[in-house]
Structures are given as C-alpha cells and as structure tokens.
Amino acid sequence: HTHTHTHTHTYTHIYTHTHTPSVVFPLSHARTMGFLSWCVRTAVCVVFLCVCIASVRVTSLDNGLARTPPMGWNSWNHFGCHPSEKIVKQVADLFVSTGMRDAGYEYVNLDDCVFVGRNSSGFLVPDPETFPSGIASLADYVHSKGLKFGIYSCAGTETCQGRPGLYGFEDKDAEYFASVGVDFLKVDWCHTTGMNPKDRYTTIRDALLRVNRPIFYSMCEWGLDKPWEWAMPVANSWRISMDIKDFWERIA
C-alpha cells in the first residue's frame, strides 16, 4: 500500500509538470496529448508493478522479536575467553547508571567460555569458578535491571574455544536456555566440518521454537554460505563477515 501511494504521488507530480511546458514552450496539441498519454501509461505500469511487488509474501522468522535492531553488549571483543558473572553484573549496572539502557541498549550478552561440560542428564554446566552463582541467578540479576540476558553456543560439536556445542543437543540446550532465562542466543559456526549451514541453523531454530520462551536467534555463520539469500525465515539476525575487532579500520 505504501509503495502504491508513493508512486501515485509521483505520477501526480509528473502530470502537474506536463502542463507547465505547454505554457512556456508551446507544443502542438497532438504532441501534448501524446506526451500525456505516455505519462499515464508509464504511471499505470509503475503502480501496477509496485502493487505486484507489495503483494509478494516475504516469509521471515516470526517469534515476536527483532521488530527493531537489537542493541547491547557482547563480552568477546574485550574479555575473550575470560568472562565472569562479576563482569556481567558490572556491565548491567553501567548500562543503567550511564543511561545506556534508557537509550535503548538492552542486551547484555556473554560469548564463549561459559560452560565446561555437561551433567549426567546432558545439560550444560557453567564454569563454577567464573560463574559460581549459576546462569539462572545471573540472568535474574540482569533482568532486575530492566535488561535482557544473552548467551553463546555453536552449531558444531564444540564451540570455537572447545566448549560443548549444540550438535546432537539442540532440544536439550534450548530447554536449558529457556529455563535459566536466556533472551538472546548467538550461535557460532566452529567445528562444523561436512555440515550444511542452512540445515543446521534451521534445526536449531526449530528447537528454540519448541520451548516456551521467545529467544532472539542470532546466526553467526560469518557470511560464508551467503546467509542473506536464505536466512530470513531461519533467524532473527545473521552475520555477513568474519569477526570485527575493536579498532576503527576493521569496521570502517
């Protein structure tokens, strides 16, 4: 509807100005009518084309999230494989005290090196030294500040730093993430030899949709398999490049 309105307005603009030259530079009646006829035909074609384009259904992941781009913080660039609950709490506090939260920055996200293994039931186990209170308690703290809590995993057998990956544990990990209050999940692409990105990320998406909690799904496939061509119905967002670094030349 928006496109139709815009191009209808464009046609009106063209039609109006077709009268001005006929006063300043007199044209024959036949030429004027011919030009007007061309304008009308062109405008009708443009409007028809826009209506057709607008009528094409674009399917995207609809989990109620990503109505606007997510804004927040991720632990990797500065802390690498040394995150901790102390750091996360400090960042959450700073989001509030500096006004970042009120400006729309809402996600406080952990990256790799949070989990050290799985328990006898197959659920993830956080590092007891860096996360002594557990992930659920940390998520509660972040939520108490009016913020959202994010975490990291990998589509392969292990994460990029050799921690437990999602492969074979999609439903188990989705259940765990939902139970501890995760709002955002970044899924990396390490240790995926022989795997198909679209298939893997779709399997993980389906597992997330089966749990009773909306989780922002961030695909980190590095742009290797052109995710912009297929990821719209799969994830809320997707990477189009390798890692950026915290210096201007890498992102300019």
N, C-alpha and C positions, 0 to 999 in steps of 0.2 A: 504494500500500500504506500509505503514511504517513497519507494522508487517511482511509482506511478505518479504520485503527487509532484515529485521533483521535476520529472520530465514534462509533465503537463504544464508546469510553470515555465519551463524552458521554451516550450512551444509558444506560449502566450507572449514571451519576451521577443521571440523571433517574429511572430505575427505583427506585433506592435511596430517593430522597426522596419517592416516591409512597407509601411505607409510613409515613413519619413523620406526615403529616397525619391518616392514618386512626386514629392513636392519640391525638393531641392534640385533633383535631376529628373526632369520629366521623362517617363518611359511610355512606350506605346501601350495601349490598353491590352493588346494581345500578350506583350512581353510581361506586363504586370500580372495579368491573370495566370500566365504560365508559371511565373515565379511563385505566386501564392499557392498554386496547385502543388508545386514541388514541395513547398514548405509543409503543407497539410499532409501530403503523403509521407514525407520523412518523419514528421512528428508522430503520425499514427503508427508507423513502423517501430519507432523508438519506444513509444508507450507500450505497444504490443510485446516487444522484446523484453522490456523491463517487467511486465506482468508475468511473462513466461518464466523469467529468471526467479522472480519473487515466489512463484508457485512451486519451485523445486524444493522438495523437503530435504533439509540438511540434518542428518542424524548425528547427535552428539551425546556424550555421556551425561545423563541427567540424574545425578544423585543429589540435586538441590544445592550443590556447591559451585564455586568458581563463577558466580554471576559478575564478579569484578576480579581483576588480577590479585592474587594473594601477595601480601606484603609482610615481611618479617625478617627473621634472622636464622642463619644456619651455622652450626659450630665448626664446620670443616676448615674453611679458609684460614682461620686464625689458630684454632686449637688442634686441628688434625685428629690424630688418633689418641687424644688425651682429653676427652670431655669429662664432665663430672656434674653431679647434681648441684654442687656448690656454684659452679659457673652458670648453670641454667637458672638458678634462683636469682643470682646477681643480675643476669640479663633481664629477667622478668621484672625485677624491681626497677631497673633503669628505664625499661620501656614505659613504666608508669611515671616515674619521677621526672623524666625529661620531656614528657608529653608525646612520646612516640606512639603510645597506644591510642591516645585521643586523635592523633593524626592519621590513624588507620593501619598502623603496623601492629598486627595481631598474632602472628605465628612465631613461636619460639621453638626451633627445630633442632634436635640432635641429629648428628650424622653417624658415621661408622664408629665402631669400637665401644659399643654399649653392652653387648651381650657376649658371654664367654662360652656358652654351650646350651644344652637342653636338659631338662629333667627327665625322670623316668617315664613321664606322660608325654614327652615330646614338646613341651612348652619351653619357650626361650627363658634363659636365666641371665639376668643382668650381672655385670661385674660387681661383686659385693664390696670391693674397696672404693670404687668411684661412685657407686650408686647404693650406698648402704641402706637407704630408706625404701628402696624399691621404685619401680617406674610408676606404679599407680599413685603412690604418695607424691612423687614429683609432679605428675600430671595434675593432681589436685591442687598443688601449690600454684602452678601456672594458671589454672582455671580460676583460682581465688583472686587473681589479679585482673580478671576480666580478659584474659588472653587465651590463646589456643596452643595446644601442645603437639609437636610433630616428632616423628622418629624415622629411622632409616632401615632399609633392608636391601636385598639384592635378588635379582631374578634367577641367579645361578645357584650352584651348590654351596658356595661360600660368598661372603661379601668381599669387597676389594682388599680388605685387610685380614682376610682369612677367618672371619667370624661366621656363625651359622647363616646360611642363605635360605631363601624361600622354596627352592626346588624340592618338591615332594611334601612340603609342609604348608601349602597355600591356605588351606582351611584352618589348620591349627594356629598358624600365625595371625590370620585375620581375626580369629576368635580371641586370641590373646590381646592383640592391639585394641580391639573394641572393649575388652574387659578392663583394661587399665586406663582407658580414657584418651586414646590417641585420636587426634583430629586431622592429622596430615601424615601421609606416608610417602617418602621418597624411595623409589625402587631403582637401584643401580643395575649395571649390565656386566659385571665381572663374573668370571668362571661359568661362562655360558657356551662353551665350545659345542658346535653342532646344533644349537638351539635356534629356533626361529623367533625373532623379536615379537612379531605380531601375535603369534600363538601364545608365547609365554606371558606377555603382558595382558592378553585377553583372559587367560586362565586366572591370573592374579586379580584382575578386575572382577571376575565372576565370584571369586571367593570373598572379596570385600563387600560385594553387593548382597551376599547371603547373611551378613551379620547385621545386628540391629543397632547400627551406629553409622552415621554418614562420615566417611573419611575421605579427605581430599587426596586424590591419587595422582602423584607426580612421577611421570616416567622419565628415567634418566638413561636413555639408550645412546646418548652422545650424537644423535643425528646420523648414525652410520647407515641405517636402512630407510632413510627418508621418512621419518615418522609423520611429517606434516602431510603426507599423502594418505595415511591410514589411521592415525591415532585419535582423531576427533571422537569417534564413538567408544574408544578404549579408555582414555584417561582424561583427567581434568587439565593437565598440562604436560608438555614433553620438551625435553632438551633438544637443541638443534646443533650443538657443538660440544667439543671436549670441555674440560674444566676451565673456568676462568680463574684468574689469580687476583690478589688484592693490590694491583697496580694498574694505572690508567691505560698503559699501552695494550694490555691484554683485553680490555673491554671497549676500547675506542674504535 
